[in-house]
Amino acid sequence: MIAVISVLIFAYSKLPRPLFFLLLSVLVVVPYLADDGDKRELMLSFVPDALGVSSVLYETSDEKGCLGLPGDETSGFRVYPISERIAKEIAEQGIEFFKNMPANKNQNSREWRGNYMTWLETPVLPDHSWKSYKGRQKLNIIDYLCGGEGLCMKANRKLIDEANEIINSSGSYYAYGRIGFIVASPSTQQVFYFYNR
């Protein structure tokens, strides 16, 4: 950091002001753009290649004191669009689409992300990560994301309601992963990824 500041001070004293400010803006903008691209690639890596996602429609999270350390808690969800062609294939083939799905091309670099072993048809069966679903007729995704403590993050209420409808109805497919679960909904042409760790 001291070296960067030293270079900036030297450049400020030697370069014409317009050239200095151009250099300064490049030093600020390029790392920001690179980080934004890395974040996008990371978010896409949670979805199997066979679903053909290339963008993120919606993303929200609640990082409760998250410093990237063991024991940090974070929860959130993302929504990805899938093409009409993929949605049609899923609707026609059903669970067989997921049983016959090819492996991801770059799975080694993804580590565990995007790799799901057991796909099932909705409605979702809760695992140990669902906190307080007892006594309810239907699952509520907030119980998974926030442990039944209410809305723990700013989230689009319409998407929460849509996700609840999808996870409690037939016609979609889901799988639990290492820190979350994924739901592919051919009728809405969307993939939802929910995580809570």
C-alpha positions as CSV (number, residue, x, y, z in Angstrom):
1,M,0.0,0.0,0.0
2,I,2.9,2.4,0.8
3,A,4.4,1.6,-2.6
4,V,1.2,2.5,-4.4
5,I,0.9,5.8,-2.5
6,S,4.5,6.6,-3.2
7,V,4.0,5.9,-7.0
8,L,0.9,8.1,-6.9
9,I,2.8,11.0,-5.2
10,F,5.6,10.7,-7.7
11,A,3.2,10.5,-10.7
12,Y,1.3,13.6,-9.3
13,S,4.5,15.6,-9.2
14,K,5.8,14.5,-12.7
15,L,2.7,14.0,-14.9
16,P,0.5,16.6,-16.4
17,R,-2.8,16.8,-14.3
18,P,-5.1,15.3,-17.0
19,L,-2.8,12.3,-17.5
20,F,-2.4,11.8,-13.7
21,F,-6.2,11.8,-13.2
22,L,-6.6,9.3,-16.2
23,L,-4.0,7.1,-14.5
24,L,-5.8,7.4,-11.1
25,S,-9.2,6.5,-12.6
26,V,-7.7,3.5,-14.4
27,L,-6.2,2.3,-11.1
28,V,-9.6,2.6,-9.4
29,V,-11.9,1.4,-12.1
30,V,-10.0,-1.6,-13.5
31,P,-9.9,-3.5,-10.1
32,Y,-13.6,-2.7,-9.5
33,L,-14.6,-4.1,-12.9
34,A,-12.4,-7.2,-12.4
35,D,-13.9,-7.8,-9.0
36,D,-17.4,-7.4,-10.4
37,G,-16.7,-10.0,-13.1
38,D,-15.3,-12.4,-10.6
39,K,-18.4,-12.1,-8.4
40,R,-20.6,-12.8,-11.4
41,E,-18.7,-15.9,-12.3
42,L,-18.8,-17.1,-8.6
43,M,-22.6,-16.6,-8.5
44,L,-23.0,-18.6,-11.8
45,S,-20.8,-21.4,-10.5
46,F,-23.5,-22.6,-8.1
47,V,-25.7,-23.7,-11.0
48,P,-25.0,-26.8,-13.1
49,D,-23.8,-26.1,-16.6
50,A,-26.7,-28.2,-18.1
51,L,-29.2,-25.5,-17.0
52,G,-27.5,-23.0,-19.3
53,V,-27.6,-20.0,-17.0
54,S,-25.6,-17.0,-18.0
55,S,-26.9,-14.2,-15.8
56,V,-28.3,-13.5,-12.4
57,L,-31.8,-11.9,-12.2
58,Y,-31.8,-11.2,-8.5
59,E,-29.4,-11.6,-5.6
60,T,-29.7,-10.8,-1.9
61,S,-27.8,-11.9,1.2
62,D,-27.4,-11.2,4.9
63,E,-23.9,-11.6,6.1
64,K,-24.1,-11.5,9.8
65,G,-20.7,-10.4,10.9
66,C,-19.2,-12.4,8.0
67,L,-15.4,-12.0,7.6
68,G,-14.9,-15.2,5.6
69,L,-13.9,-17.1,8.7
70,P,-15.1,-20.5,9.9
71,G,-18.3,-20.2,11.8
72,D,-19.4,-17.0,10.0
73,E,-23.1,-17.0,9.2
74,T,-24.5,-15.9,5.9
75,S,-27.8,-16.6,4.2
76,G,-29.3,-15.5,1.0
77,F,-30.7,-16.4,-2.4
78,R,-30.3,-15.9,-6.0
79,V,-32.6,-16.2,-9.0
80,Y,-31.3,-17.1,-12.4
81,P,-33.2,-17.2,-15.7
82,I,-33.3,-20.4,-17.8
83,S,-34.1,-20.5,-21.5
84,E,-37.5,-21.6,-22.9
85,R,-35.7,-24.5,-24.5
86,I,-34.1,-25.7,-21.2
87,A,-37.4,-25.2,-19.4
88,K,-39.2,-27.3,-22.1
89,E,-36.7,-30.1,-21.8
90,I,-37.1,-30.2,-18.0
91,A,-40.9,-30.2,-18.3
92,E,-40.8,-33.0,-20.9
93,Q,-38.1,-35.2,-19.3
94,G,-38.9,-34.5,-15.6
95,I,-36.5,-36.0,-13.1
96,E,-34.7,-37.9,-15.9
97,F,-33.3,-34.5,-17.1
98,F,-31.4,-34.2,-13.8
99,K,-30.4,-37.9,-13.5
100,N,-28.9,-37.7,-17.0
101,M,-27.3,-34.3,-16.6
102,P,-23.7,-34.2,-17.8
103,A,-21.0,-33.2,-15.4
104,N,-19.8,-29.6,-15.3
105,K,-16.9,-29.0,-17.6
106,N,-14.8,-27.1,-15.0
107,Q,-15.9,-28.9,-11.8
108,N,-12.4,-29.1,-10.4
109,S,-12.0,-25.3,-10.3
110,R,-15.5,-25.0,-8.8
111,E,-14.7,-27.4,-6.0
112,W,-18.2,-28.3,-4.6
113,R,-20.2,-25.5,-6.2
114,G,-22.7,-26.6,-8.9
115,N,-22.4,-30.3,-8.1
116,Y,-25.6,-31.8,-6.8
117,M,-26.0,-35.6,-6.4
118,T,-29.6,-36.3,-5.6
119,W,-32.4,-34.5,-7.4
120,L,-36.0,-34.8,-6.3
121,E,-39.3,-33.5,-7.5
122,T,-41.0,-30.8,-5.4
123,P,-42.6,-30.2,-3.0
124,V,-39.4,-29.9,-1.0
125,L,-38.7,-32.2,1.9
126,P,-36.9,-30.3,4.7
127,D,-33.5,-31.3,5.9
128,H,-31.7,-30.3,9.1
129,S,-31.2,-26.8,7.9
130,W,-34.9,-25.9,8.2
131,K,-35.3,-24.2,11.6
132,S,-39.0,-24.0,12.6
133,Y,-41.3,-25.4,10.1
134,K,-43.1,-27.6,12.7
135,G,-46.8,-26.9,13.0
136,R,-47.1,-25.4,9.5
137,Q,-48.9,-27.0,6.7
138,K,-46.4,-25.7,4.1
139,L,-42.7,-24.8,4.1
140,N,-41.7,-21.1,4.2
141,I,-38.3,-20.3,2.6
142,I,-37.7,-17.7,5.4
143,D,-37.5,-20.6,7.9
144,Y,-34.6,-22.0,5.8
145,L,-32.9,-18.7,5.2
146,C,-33.3,-17.1,8.6
147,G,-34.2,-19.9,11.1
148,G,-37.8,-18.8,11.5
149,E,-36.7,-15.4,12.8
150,G,-38.7,-13.4,10.2
151,L,-37.2,-11.7,7.2
152,C,-33.5,-11.5,8.1
153,M,-32.5,-9.7,4.9
154,K,-34.0,-7.2,2.5
155,A,-35.6,-9.3,-0.1
156,N,-38.2,-8.9,-2.9
157,R,-41.4,-10.1,-1.2
158,K,-42.9,-11.2,-4.6
159,L,-39.9,-13.5,-5.1
160,I,-40.2,-14.9,-1.6
161,D,-43.9,-15.7,-2.3
162,E,-43.1,-17.2,-5.7
163,A,-40.3,-19.3,-4.1
164,N,-42.7,-20.5,-1.4
165,E,-45.3,-21.5,-4.1
166,I,-42.6,-23.4,-6.1
167,I,-41.1,-25.3,-3.1
168,N,-44.6,-26.4,-1.9
169,S,-46.0,-27.4,-5.3
170,S,-45.2,-30.2,-7.8
171,G,-43.6,-29.6,-11.2
172,S,-40.2,-28.3,-10.1
173,Y,-37.0,-30.1,-9.1
174,Y,-34.5,-29.6,-6.3
175,A,-31.3,-30.8,-4.8
176,Y,-29.4,-30.1,-1.6
177,G,-25.8,-29.1,-1.9
178,R,-23.0,-28.4,0.6
179,I,-24.4,-25.1,2.0
180,G,-27.7,-24.7,0.2
181,F,-30.2,-26.0,-2.1
182,I,-31.2,-25.3,-5.7
183,V,-34.7,-25.4,-7.3
184,A,-35.3,-25.5,-11.0
185,S,-38.7,-24.3,-12.0
186,P,-39.6,-25.0,-15.7
187,S,-43.0,-23.3,-15.4
188,T,-41.4,-19.9,-14.3
189,Q,-38.2,-20.5,-16.4
190,Q,-36.1,-19.8,-13.3
191,V,-33.6,-21.4,-11.0
192,F,-33.5,-20.5,-7.3
193,Y,-30.4,-21.0,-5.2
194,F,-30.9,-20.7,-1.4
195,Y,-28.1,-20.9,1.1
196,N,-27.7,-20.7,4.8
197,R,-24.4,-21.5,6.6
